[in-house]
């Protein structure tokens, strides 16, 4: 039955109906919210920022904890991080620097993804939390998922490493070391003070005791006197004292040579310039390029920073370029790069000019020493790319025959390409992208435990590395660490400045 409504009862009202019993909780919530808002505003203006902080920062950043704007403007930009961690502006901490460090491929560098520092290094997790090592999940964006799926080392897959410029047989030397009852490995391989790695092989320290008999490498082979400069025909004091013997055919033998004999080196450079002028020109140009590159790095380090007016002009230019690119979606990566450069310019305007008086990760002394060496090599070549006198085929053949005789003691170890001695690369890092330390490994194993092929190695180019399965046998769950940061470095320790 339908419910009866008393006559005169209105069926609709023109006013809202307020549930008076439910207003009180809403009013209390609103009052508490307003009070908290006022409290936060008062705390912010009074200098207390901890009420808005998600947590304490890492102890290395604790100096900035009371000045949030040092990093947040309003978001954290890489320019703020680089202000302390890369003040010289190398950009080596960017992902492009990582790609160059790993591949040395300029095309890959141009395609490198742009990653902000805070994507891997997240702060506000407490004083003792170490923000330096990234989570393996960050590495998995581009790489394999775990050590168990690590690919074989590229050197082992290639089967040979870079040419060492030396003829060397471990098999032959180890036999002689055993015959002399010496330690097979420690006789030549001397650990560094921290025992992480080994010192480069040095002839005077590690080779001279066997290869220098009575202080001499031995005599040259006999050569025609007119095909090379004899010691007594030079103005240098070191050459006039060299002992020379003549035979009945008019040929000459120098009876005592020392390592890096200056008279031999003089004839090598002289013969190379005369016999191979094109090679001399190419080498001179390469040396001049490297000298110019190092000189530019020195000049960049000494260049004064931009003034406030120059920074303002740079900011306007970058803003205009970024605005123009915003109309072209296909240029998003270029726009992001411009925006990062713009953020760096703005940070420099706000915080003051960044100090750029220091060199990039290489010190001034290292660059000066390399410049001295390169200038010395250029001087030995006779300066720039000027061509010398033209020799006939017979003259070239006679000079090469004399050079072969003069360098006969050298060729026991060194390799020649025509008149040019190939550079020695025995100190070249084999696994340059790793943080490998010998110390914990040599405490548990003998050298041959990992370097199993060393006993039969006959060439300097042999790859005497353990394979990745050897590493996986210990580095796995429940045993030694197997995370990416245990072996690999994301940021390059050297300067990737040229391609970046």
Secondary structure in CASP SS format (residue, H / E / C, confidence):
PFRMAT SS
TARGET T0000
AUTHOR 0000-0000-0000
METHOD secondary structure of the structure
MODEL  1
X C 1.00
X C 1.00
X C 1.00
X C 1.00
X C 1.00
X C 1.00
X C 1.00
X C 1.00
X C 1.00
X C 1.00
X C 1.00
X C 1.00
X C 1.00
X C 1.00
X C 1.00
X C 1.00
X C 1.00
X C 1.00
X C 1.00
X H 1.00
X H 1.00
X H 1.00
X H 1.00
X H 1.00
X H 1.00
X H 1.00
X H 1.00
X H 1.00
X H 1.00
X H 1.00
X H 1.00
X H 1.00
X H 1.00
X H 1.00
X H 1.00
X H 1.00
X H 1.00
X H 1.00
X H 1.00
X H 1.00
X H 1.00
X H 1.00
X H 1.00
X H 1.00
X H 1.00
X C 1.00
X C 1.00
X C 1.00
X C 1.00
X H 1.00
X H 1.00
X H 1.00
X C 1.00
X C 1.00
X C 1.00
X C 1.00
X C 1.00
X C 1.00
X H 1.00
X H 1.00
X H 1.00
X H 1.00
X H 1.00
X H 1.00
X C 1.00
X C 1.00
X C 1.00
X H 1.00
X H 1.00
X H 1.00
X C 1.00
X E 1.00
X C 1.00
X C 1.00
X C 1.00
X E 1.00
X C 1.00
X H 1.00
X H 1.00
X H 1.00
X H 1.00
X H 1.00
X H 1.00
X H 1.00
X H 1.00
X C 1.00
X C 1.00
X C 1.00
X C 1.00
X C 1.00
X C 1.00
X C 1.00
X C 1.00
X C 1.00
X H 1.00
X H 1.00
X H 1.00
X H 1.00
X H 1.00
X H 1.00
X H 1.00
X H 1.00
X H 1.00
X C 1.00
X C 1.00
X H 1.00
X H 1.00
X H 1.00
X H 1.00
X H 1.00
X C 1.00
X C 1.00
X C 1.00
X C 1.00
X C 1.00
X C 1.00
X H 1.00
X H 1.00
X H 1.00
X C 1.00
X C 1.00
X C 1.00
X C 1.00
X C 1.00
X C 1.00
X C 1.00
X C 1.00
X C 1.00
X C 1.00
X C 1.00
X C 1.00
X C 1.00
X C 1.00
X C 1.00
X C 1.00
X H 1.00
X H 1.00
X H 1.00
X H 1.00
X C 1.00
X C 1.00
X C 1.00
X C 1.00
X C 1.00
X C 1.00
X C 1.00
X H 1.00
X H 1.00
X H 1.00
X C 1.00
X C 1.00
X C 1.00
X C 1.00
X H 1.00
X H 1.00
X H 1.00
X H 1.00
X H 1.00
X C 1.00
X C 1.00
X C 1.00
X C 1.00
X C 1.00
X C 1.00
X C 1.00
X E 1.00
X C 1.00
X C 1.00
X C 1.00
X H 1.00
X H 1.00
X H 1.00
X H 1.00
X H 1.00
X H 1.00
X H 1.00
X H 1.00
X H 1.00
X H 1.00
X C 1.00
X C 1.00
X C 1.00
X C 1.00
X C 1.00
X C 1.00
X C 1.00
X C 1.00
X C 1.00
X C 1.00
X C 1.00
X E 1.00
X C 1.00
X C 1.00
X C 1.00
X C 1.00
X C 1.00
X C 1.00
X E 1.00
X C 1.00
X C 1.00
X C 1.00
X C 1.00
X H 1.00
X H 1.00
X H 1.00
X H 1.00
X H 1.00
X H 1.00
X H 1.00
X H 1.00
X H 1.00
X C 1.00
X E 1.00
X C 1.00
X C 1.00
X E 1.00
X C 1.00
X E 1.00
X C 1.00
X C 1.00
X C 1.00
X C 1.00
X E 1.00
X E 1.00
X H 1.00
X H 1.00
X H 1.00
X C 1.00
X C 1.00
X C 1.00
X H 1.00
X H 1.00
X H 1.00
X C 1.00
X C 1.00
X C 1.00
X H 1.00
X H 1.00
X H 1.00
X H 1.00
X C 1.00
X C 1.00
X C 1.00
X E 1.00
X E 1.00
X E 1.00
X C 1.00
X C 1.00
X C 1.00
X C 1.00
X E 1.00
X E 1.00
X E 1.00
X E 1.00
X C 1.00
X C 1.00
X E 1.00
X C 1.00
X C 1.00
X C 1.00
X C 1.00
X H 1.00
X H 1.00
X H 1.00
X H 1.00
X H 1.00
X H 1.00
X H 1.00
X H 1.00
X H 1.00
X H 1.00
X H 1.00
X H 1.00
X H 1.00
X H 1.00
X C 1.00
X H 1.00
X H 1.00
X H 1.00
X H 1.00
X H 1.00
X H 1.00
X H 1.00
X H 1.00
X H 1.00
X H 1.00
X H 1.00
X H 1.00
X H 1.00
X H 1.00
X H 1.00
X H 1.00
X H 1.00
X H 1.00
X H 1.00
X H 1.00
X H 1.00
X H 1.00
X H 1.00
X H 1.00
X H 1.00
X H 1.00
X C 1.00
X C 1.00
X C 1.00
X C 1.00
X C 1.00
X H 1.00
X H 1.00
X H 1.00
X H 1.00
X H 1.00
X H 1.00
X H 1.00
X H 1.00
X H 1.00
X H 1.00
X H 1.00
X H 1.00
X H 1.00
X H 1.00
X H 1.00
X H 1.00
X H 1.00
X H 1.00
X C 1.00
X C 1.00
X C 1.00
X H 1.00
X H 1.00
X H 1.00
X H 1.00
X H 1.00
X H 1.00
X H 1.00
X H 1.00
X H 1.00
X H 1.00
X H 1.00
X H 1.00
X H 1.00
X H 1.00
X H 1.00
X H 1.00
X H 1.00
X H 1.00
X H 1.00
X H 1.00
X H 1.00
X H 1.00
X H 1.00
X C 1.00
X C 1.00
X C 1.00
X C 1.00
X C 1.00
X C 1.00
X C 1.00
X C 1.00
X C 1.00
X C 1.00
X C 1.00
X C 1.00
X H 1.00
X H 1.00
X H 1.00
X H 1.00
X H 1.00
X H 1.00
X H 1.00
X H 1.00
X H 1.00
X H 1.00
X H 1.00
X H 1.00
X H 1.00
X H 1.00
X H 1.00
X H 1.00
X H 1.00
X H 1.00
X C 1.00
X C 1.00
X C 1.00
X C 1.00
X C 1.00
X C 1.00
X C 1.00
X C 1.00
X C 1.00
X C 1.00
X C 1.00
X H 1.00
X H 1.00
X H 1.00
X H 1.00
X H 1.00
X H 1.00
X H 1.00
X H 1.00
X H 1.00
X H 1.00
X H 1.00
X H 1.00
X H 1.00
X H 1.00
X C 1.00
X C 1.00
X C 1.00
X H 1.00
X H 1.00
X H 1.00
X C 1.00
X E 1.00
X C 1.00
X E 1.00
X E 1.00
X C 1.00
X C 1.00
X E 1.00
X E 1.00
X C 1.00
X C 1.00
X C 1.00
X C 1.00
X C 1.00
X C 1.00
X C 1.00
X C 1.00
X C 1.00
X C 1.00
X C 1.00
X C 1.00
X E 1.00
X C 1.00
X C 1.00
X C 1.00
X C 1.00
X H 1.00
X H 1.00
X H 1.00
X H 1.00
X C 1.00
X C 1.00
X C 1.00
X C 1.00
X H 1.00
X H 1.00
X H 1.00
X H 1.00
X C 1.00
X C 1.00
X C 1.00
X H 1.00
X H 1.00
X H 1.00
X C 1.00
X C 1.00
X C 1.00
X C 1.00
X C 1.00
X C 1.00
X C 1.00
X C 1.00
X C 1.00
X C 1.00
X C 1.00
X H 1.00
X H 1.00
X H 1.00
X H 1.00
X H 1.00
X C 1.00
X C 1.00
X E 1.00
X C 1.00
X C 1.00
X C 1.00
X C 1.00
X E 1.00
X C 1.00
X C 1.00
X C 1.00
X H 1.00
X H 1.00
X H 1.00
X C 1.00
X E 1.00
X C 1.00
X C 1.00
X C 1.00
X C 1.00
X C 1.00
X C 1.00
X C 1.00
X C 1.00
X C 1.00
X C 1.00
X C 1.00
X C 1.00
END
